[in-house]
Amino acid sequence: MAKLSNSYKSDNLIQIAKQQYETKQQKSIPAEIVTLTTKGQVYPIDSPLREGKLEMRYMTAYDEDILTNASYIKEGVTIDKLLEALIVTPIEFSEIAEIDKDSLILSARILSYGSEYTVKVQDPKTKELLERTVDLSKLKTKTLDIESDDKGEFLYETEKHAIKFKFPSVSSNTETISEYLSNVITEVNGKRKQSDIDHFIKYSFLIKESKEFQKYIIENTPRVILEHEFEGEDGSTFTSRFQVGPDFFWI
């Protein structure tokens, strides 16, 4: 009678062989280098993301299973799961900053379906709702204009305090302002313990200072600008913002 331990070893070898096969097949799918909105400045100097780019593969028919997964849709994690599956660069998905997520979604859409996307915008003259095509590859981005340190953190100073902060990752989930501040602030006046940061937020960070700090982060947050120049009914052009709908990954 075969030993149970030998059976486990055999199962492990089969699993390893399957994983190696999957890895080899994944590498055969075409992939492209895509640029991060942050240009990598929000990551530590030793992170591969600091280069400001990563490799992403094209979608296959198999990836439609992710888009139609009922549990993913219910939990609101469909796009995260899709991006995680498409990223080839060996990194933990949870390390990616939330502000880089939009550019990755845009890249995934362009790689898989092309750059043309149909939207509906209102003609400012006639007020009619028009169906127009956007070239996603020509969308502009707001760049990151402040400098980070080797940890990928940024310095913000008030009259009394020196605050270092980071941009949160895609795995972050906050509900209140204080939770958000606790998540983005990494150091206060040289102190990095979470207990010291939380004490500062609760007892020393005046609401006026907090509002100014939050405004500073918003003003300096890089992002994809969902804005395009469209042709009106009379042939003239106008610039308008547009929304991305649930059909973004369907054609």
matplotlib code that plots the C-alpha trace (Angstrom):
import matplotlib.pyplot as plt

x = [0.0, 1.4, 2.2, -0.1, 2.9, 3.9, 0.5, 0.8, 4.2, 2.7, -0.1, 2.3, 4.4, 1.3, 0.3, 3.8, 3.8, 0.4, 1.6, 4.7, 2.6, 0.2, 3.2, 4.6, 1.3, 0.7, 4.1, 3.0, 0.1, 1.1, 1.9, 2.9, 4.7, 2.2, 3.0, 1.7, 0.0, 2.3, 5.4, 6.4, 7.0, 4.7, 6.6, 9.7, 13.0, 13.5, 10.1, 9.9, 7.0, 9.4, 10.3, 6.8, 5.8, 4.8, 4.0, 0.4, -0.8, -3.8, -7.1, -8.2, -11.6, -10.9, -10.7, -14.4, -15.0, -13.7, -15.9, -19.0, -18.1, -21.2, -19.3, -16.8, -19.6, -21.4, -18.3, -17.3, -13.9, -14.3, -11.9, -9.3, -9.4, -9.1, -6.1, -4.4, -4.8, -3.5, -0.4, 2.7, 5.3, 6.0, 4.5, 1.8, -1.4, -2.0, 1.2, -0.3, -1.5, -5.2, -4.3, -2.6, -5.6, -7.5, -4.5, -4.2, -7.9, -7.5, -4.5, -6.3, -9.3, -7.0, -4.9, -8.0, -10.5, -8.6, -8.7, -12.1, -14.9, -18.4, -19.8, -22.8, -22.3, -24.6, -24.2, -23.9, -25.8, -28.7, -28.7, -29.2, -27.6, -25.0, -23.3, -19.7, -16.4, -13.5, -9.9, -8.8, -5.2, -5.3, -6.7, -4.5, -3.4, -2.7, 0.9, 2.4, 4.2, 5.5, 8.6, 8.8, 11.6, 13.1, 10.2, 7.7, 6.4, 5.7, 6.4, 3.6, 4.4, 2.3, 3.4, 3.8, 3.9, 5.9, 3.7, 4.8, 2.1, 1.6, -1.0, -3.0, -3.0, -5.9, -6.4, -7.2, -10.7, -11.6, -15.0, -14.3, -12.0, -10.0, -9.5, -8.4, -5.9, -4.6, -4.1, -2.2, -0.1, 3.1, 5.0, 4.3, 7.2, 9.6, 7.3, 6.2, 4.4, 0.7, -0.3, 1.5, -0.1, -3.6, -3.0, -2.0, -5.1, -7.4, -5.9, -3.6, -4.6, -7.1, -9.9, -8.8, -5.4, -6.9, -9.1, -6.1, -4.0, -6.8, -7.1, -3.4, -3.5, -6.5, -4.8, -1.7, -3.3, -2.4, -5.3, -6.6, -8.7, -11.9, -12.3, -12.3, -13.1, -16.3, -18.1, -21.4, -24.5, -23.6, -20.1, -18.4, -16.4, -16.7, -14.8, -16.7, -16.2, -17.6, -18.4, -17.2, -20.1, -20.4, -19.9, -16.2, -15.0, -17.7, -18.1]
y = [0.0, 3.4, 5.7, 8.7, 11.0, 9.8, 10.7, 14.2, 14.6, 13.4, 15.9, 18.7, 17.8, 17.8, 21.2, 22.6, 21.3, 22.9, 26.2, 26.1, 25.3, 28.2, 30.6, 29.5, 29.9, 33.3, 34.5, 33.5, 36.1, 39.5, 42.2, 45.9, 48.3, 50.9, 54.1, 54.9, 58.3, 59.0, 58.2, 56.0, 58.9, 57.5, 54.3, 53.5, 53.7, 50.0, 49.1, 48.0, 50.4, 53.4, 53.1, 54.5, 51.7, 48.0, 45.3, 44.4, 41.6, 41.6, 40.2, 36.7, 35.1, 33.4, 36.8, 37.3, 34.9, 37.7, 40.3, 38.1, 36.6, 37.2, 37.3, 39.8, 42.0, 41.8, 42.7, 45.5, 44.1, 43.0, 45.6, 45.0, 41.3, 42.0, 44.3, 41.8, 39.1, 41.3, 42.7, 40.7, 42.6, 40.5, 42.8, 42.6, 44.2, 45.7, 47.8, 49.8, 53.3, 54.0, 57.0, 54.8, 52.5, 54.7, 54.7, 51.0, 50.5, 52.8, 50.8, 47.5, 48.8, 50.1, 46.9, 44.7, 46.6, 49.5, 53.2, 54.1, 54.4, 55.7, 58.2, 60.5, 64.2, 67.3, 69.8, 73.2, 75.0, 72.8, 70.9, 67.7, 64.5, 63.4, 60.1, 60.6, 58.6, 59.3, 58.4, 57.1, 57.2, 60.9, 61.7, 64.0, 63.4, 65.7, 65.2, 64.9, 68.2, 67.7, 65.6, 62.5, 61.2, 57.7, 56.2, 57.6, 60.0, 63.8, 66.6, 69.0, 71.8, 74.1, 76.7, 74.1, 70.7, 68.8, 66.1, 63.4, 61.6, 58.9, 58.2, 55.1, 51.8, 50.1, 47.9, 50.8, 51.1, 54.1, 55.5, 58.6, 61.6, 60.6, 57.1, 58.6, 60.9, 58.0, 56.1, 58.7, 60.4, 58.4, 60.8, 63.8, 66.0, 63.1, 60.5, 57.5, 55.3, 54.9, 55.7, 59.1, 59.8, 59.0, 61.1, 64.0, 63.7, 63.5, 66.1, 68.4, 68.6, 71.6, 71.2, 74.3, 72.8, 69.4, 71.0, 72.8, 69.5, 67.6, 70.3, 70.2, 66.5, 66.8, 69.6, 67.5, 64.2, 63.0, 61.6, 60.8, 63.8, 62.5, 65.4, 65.6, 67.9, 66.9, 68.1, 69.7, 69.4, 72.6, 71.4, 73.6, 72.0, 72.0, 70.5, 68.5, 66.0, 62.5, 59.5, 56.0, 53.6, 49.9, 49.0, 50.0, 46.5, 45.4, 46.0]
z = [0.0, -1.0, 1.8, 2.3, 2.3, -1.1, -2.4, -1.0, -2.7, -6.0, -5.7, -5.0, -8.0, -10.2, -8.8, -9.4, -13.0, -13.6, -12.2, -14.4, -17.4, -16.6, -16.2, -19.5, -21.3, -19.8, -21.1, -24.6, -24.5, -26.1, -23.6, -23.6, -21.3, -19.9, -18.1, -14.6, -14.0, -11.1, -13.1, -10.1, -7.7, -5.0, -4.5, -2.5, -4.3, -4.1, -5.6, -9.3, -9.6, -9.0, -12.7, -13.5, -15.7, -15.7, -18.2, -18.9, -21.2, -23.5, -22.4, -23.7, -23.8, -20.5, -18.8, -19.5, -16.6, -14.3, -15.8, -15.4, -12.0, -9.8, -6.5, -7.8, -9.1, -5.8, -3.8, -6.2, -7.0, -10.6, -12.1, -9.4, -10.1, -13.8, -13.4, -11.1, -13.7, -16.5, -14.9, -15.9, -13.8, -10.6, -8.0, -5.3, -6.7, -3.2, -3.6, -6.5, -5.5, -6.0, -8.2, -10.7, -11.1, -13.6, -16.0, -15.7, -16.5, -19.5, -20.7, -20.3, -22.3, -25.1, -25.3, -25.4, -27.6, -29.1, -28.3, -29.7, -27.1, -27.7, -25.2, -24.9, -24.4, -24.5, -27.2, -25.3, -28.1, -28.9, -25.5, -27.5, -26.3, -28.9, -29.4, -30.2, -30.3, -28.0, -28.8, -25.4, -26.3, -26.6, -23.2, -21.1, -17.5, -14.6, -13.7, -10.2, -9.6, -6.1, -5.3, -3.1, -1.0, -1.2, 0.6, -2.0, 0.7, 0.4, 2.8, 3.9, 6.4, 8.5, 11.0, 13.7, 12.1, 9.5, 8.0, 5.6, 3.6, 1.0, -1.6, -0.5, -2.3, -4.1, -1.1, 1.2, 2.4, 4.6, 5.6, 7.8, 7.4, 10.5, 9.0, 5.7, 7.5, 9.5, 6.3, 4.3, 7.1, 7.6, 9.9, 12.1, 13.5, 13.1, 14.7, 12.7, 15.2, 14.3, 17.9, 17.6, 14.3, 15.5, 18.7, 16.5, 14.3, 17.4, 19.6, 17.7, 14.0, 13.9, 11.5, 9.5, 9.1, 8.2, 5.4, 4.0, 4.0, 2.3, -0.3, -0.9, -1.6, -4.0, -5.9, -6.3, -7.1, -10.7, -12.7, -16.1, -17.4, -18.9, -21.2, -25.0, -27.9, -29.7, -32.9, -32.4, -34.5, -36.5, -37.2, -34.5, -31.8, -28.0, -25.1, -22.6, -19.8, -20.3, -18.1, -18.5, -18.3, -17.3, -21.0, -20.8, -21.2, -23.6, -27.3]

ax = plt.figure().add_subplot(projection="3d")
ax.plot(x, y, z, "-o")
ax.set_aspect("equal")
plt.show()
